[in-house]
Amino acid sequence: MSTPDFFRSRLDAMIDLRHPLAVLATKMSWASIEATLGPLFERRSRDGRVSEGLDLFGSNSLEFAGGVSAAGRPRLPMRLMVGLLYLKHAYNESDETVCERWAQDVYFQFFCGEEYFQPRLPCDPTNLVRFRQALGEAGVEELLAATIAAAVQMKAVTPVEFERVIVDTTVQEKAIAYPTDSRLLEVARARLVQSISLYRSVVSVAQDLNGD
């Protein structure tokens, strides 16, 4: 918990803690998610290059540009990125709009672990793209498992409901025109009729002008 701020109110004192996002935020196992996904985002150790040299004591080998690099910005909090990913799909937002909405919505910020309101974007939308790429299939499965566990804990679903999957296979018409022979002939016929009509109108205008 952060140090109390005399000039700002905490988010948990500003919001309705019965709100679905507030309830879900308290039921999610954020520590478990951090422990599971953390290794996916650790900086990787890389092999260095060996340079052969010669000094007063004879030949020697020097390895450089190897190990774990400390360069670059530190990564953003795992809960923030995971929370943004959940909110993006739960509210059908894009990477850009979920960041914009986060900067205005106290419930979004509370869900992502903020204790005080932050009037700024949480990150650049491109950070979400890179986060998903680093997350991979295994990371997505872990997030799905955490969501299911939270739903069971909240008694929103029961384990029995996962024993059967219902798939909606309703057939719906789509406005897709396939390039079949009959359709191509119809398009050609329509364009030919249009050209003939245009030609006749031009001829008619020309005759009227000649008559005048």
C-alpha positions in Angstrom: 0.0 0.0 0.0 1.3 3.4 -0.9 1.9 6.3 1.5 -1.4 8.2 2.3 -1.8 11.4 0.3 -3.4 14.3 2.2 -4.4 16.1 -1.0 -6.0 13.2 -2.9 -8.7 10.7 -2.1 -8.1 7.0 -2.6 -10.0 5.3 -5.4 -11.5 2.8 -3.0 -13.1 5.8 -1.2 -14.5 7.3 -4.4 -16.1 4.3 -6.1 -18.9 1.8 -5.3 -17.1 -1.3 -4.2 -20.1 -3.3 -5.4 -19.4 -2.4 -9.0 -18.6 -5.6 -11.0 -15.1 -4.4 -11.9 -14.4 -3.5 -8.2 -15.6 -7.0 -7.1 -13.6 -8.7 -9.8 -10.5 -6.8 -8.9 -10.6 -8.2 -5.4 -11.2 -11.7 -6.6 -8.5 -12.0 -9.2 -5.3 -13.7 -8.1 -2.9 -11.0 -9.2 0.0 -12.4 -7.3 -0.4 -15.7 -9.0 -0.6 -14.1 -12.4 2.5 -12.1 -11.8 4.4 -15.1 -10.7 3.3 -17.2 -13.7 3.7 -14.5 -16.4 6.8 -12.7 -14.9 9.4 -15.1 -16.4 7.9 -14.5 -19.9 9.0 -10.8 -19.7 12.4 -11.2 -18.0 15.4 -9.9 -19.9 17.2 -12.7 -21.6 20.8 -13.4 -21.2 22.7 -13.3 -24.5 26.1 -14.6 -25.6 28.8 -12.1 -25.9 31.6 -11.7 -28.4 35.1 -12.8 -27.6 38.0 -10.6 -28.6 41.5 -11.9 -28.6 44.2 -9.4 -27.5 47.8 -9.2 -26.5 49.2 -7.3 -23.5 52.4 -7.2 -21.4 51.4 -10.6 -19.9 50.8 -12.3 -23.2 47.6 -13.1 -25.1 44.2 -12.9 -23.4 40.5 -13.2 -24.3 38.0 -10.6 -23.4 34.2 -11.2 -23.7 32.0 -8.2 -24.1 28.3 -7.4 -25.0 27.1 -10.5 -23.2 24.9 -11.3 -20.2 21.7 -9.5 -19.2 21.5 -6.0 -20.4 20.1 -3.3 -18.2 19.5 -0.9 -21.1 16.1 0.3 -22.0 13.1 1.4 -20.0 11.8 -0.8 -17.1 8.7 -2.7 -18.0 5.2 -1.5 -17.0 3.5 -3.2 -14.0 2.1 -6.6 -14.9 -1.2 -5.9 -13.3 -1.6 -2.8 -15.4 -1.0 -4.6 -18.7 -3.1 -7.6 -17.8 -5.9 -5.4 -16.6 -5.8 -3.3 -19.8 -6.0 -6.5 -21.8 -9.0 -7.8 -19.9 -10.8 -4.4 -20.2 -10.1 -4.2 -23.9 -11.9 -7.4 -24.6 -14.6 -7.1 -21.9 -15.7 -3.7 -23.3 -14.8 -4.3 -27.0 -12.3 -1.5 -27.1 -9.3 -1.0 -29.3 -5.8 -0.5 -28.0 -6.2 3.3 -28.4 -9.7 3.6 -26.9 -9.0 1.4 -23.9 -6.1 3.6 -23.0 -8.2 6.8 -23.5 -11.0 5.4 -21.4 -8.6 4.3 -18.7 -7.5 7.9 -18.2 -11.1 8.9 -17.5 -12.6 5.9 -15.7 -12.0 5.4 -12.0 -13.2 1.9 -12.1 -10.8 1.0 -14.9 -7.9 2.4 -12.9 -9.0 0.6 -9.7 -9.2 -2.7 -11.6 -5.6 -2.2 -12.8 -4.3 -1.6 -9.3 -4.1 2.2 -9.1 -4.8 3.6 -5.6 -5.1 7.2 -6.7 -6.7 8.7 -9.8 -4.2 9.2 -12.6 -5.2 11.9 -15.2 -3.0 10.5 -18.0 -2.7 7.6 -20.4 -1.5 4.4 -18.8 0.8 3.6 -21.6 1.3 4.0 -25.3 -1.1 1.8 -27.2 1.8 0.1 -29.0 2.9 -1.3 -25.6 -0.3 -3.5 -25.6 0.8 -4.9 -29.0 4.2 -5.9 -27.7 2.7 -7.2 -24.5 0.4 -9.6 -26.5 3.3 -10.8 -28.6 5.4 -11.5 -25.6 2.5 -13.2 -23.8 2.1 -15.9 -26.4 -0.4 -18.8 -26.3 0.8 -20.0 -22.9 0.2 -16.6 -21.4 -3.3 -16.3 -22.8 -4.2 -19.7 -21.4 -3.0 -18.7 -18.0 -5.1 -15.5 -18.1 -8.1 -17.6 -19.2 -7.6 -20.0 -16.3 -7.3 -17.1 -13.8 -10.6 -15.7 -15.2 -12.4 -19.0 -14.8 -11.0 -19.5 -11.3 -12.3 -16.0 -10.3 -15.7 -16.7 -11.8 -16.0 -20.0 -9.9 -14.9 -18.2 -6.7 -17.6 -15.6 -7.2 -20.1 -18.4 -7.9 -20.9 -16.8 -11.3 -20.4 -20.2 -12.8 -20.1 -23.7 -11.4 -17.5 -26.4 -12.5 -20.4 -28.5 -13.9 -21.0 -25.9 -16.6 -17.5 -26.5 -18.0 -18.3 -30.1 -18.8 -20.3 -29.2 -21.9 -19.7 -26.6 -24.6 -22.6 -25.1 -26.6 -21.7 -23.8 -30.0 -23.9 -21.5 -31.9 -23.8 -22.6 -35.5 -26.7 -20.6 -36.8 -26.3 -19.9 -40.6 -26.6 -16.2 -41.5 -26.6 -14.6 -44.9 -23.7 -12.2 -45.7 -23.6 -9.5 -48.3 -20.7 -11.1 -50.2 -20.7 -11.3 -53.9 -18.7 -14.2 -55.2 -17.2 -13.8 -58.7 -19.2 -16.6 -60.4 -19.7 -16.7 -64.2 -23.3 -15.7 -64.0 -22.6 -12.7 -61.8 -19.7 -11.6 -64.0 -22.0 -11.8 -67.0 -24.7 -9.7 -65.1 -22.1 -7.1 -64.3 -21.0 -6.9 -68.0 -24.6 -6.7 -69.1 -25.4 -3.8 -66.7 -22.4 -1.9 -67.8 -23.3 -2.4 -71.5 -26.8 -1.1 -70.9 -25.4 1.9 -69.0 -23.0 2.6 -71.9 -25.8 2.4 -74.5 -28.0 4.8 -72.4 -25.2 7.2 -72.2 -24.5 7.0 -76.0 -28.2 7.6 -76.8 -28.3 10.6 -74.5 -25.2 12.1 -76.2 -26.6 11.5 -79.7 -29.9 13.1 -78.7 -28.2 16.2 -77.3 -26.1 16.4 -80.4 -29.1 16.2 -82.7 -30.9 18.9 -80.7 -27.9 21.2 -81.0 -27.7 20.6 -84.7 -31.4 21.3 -85.1 -31.0 24.6 -83.2 
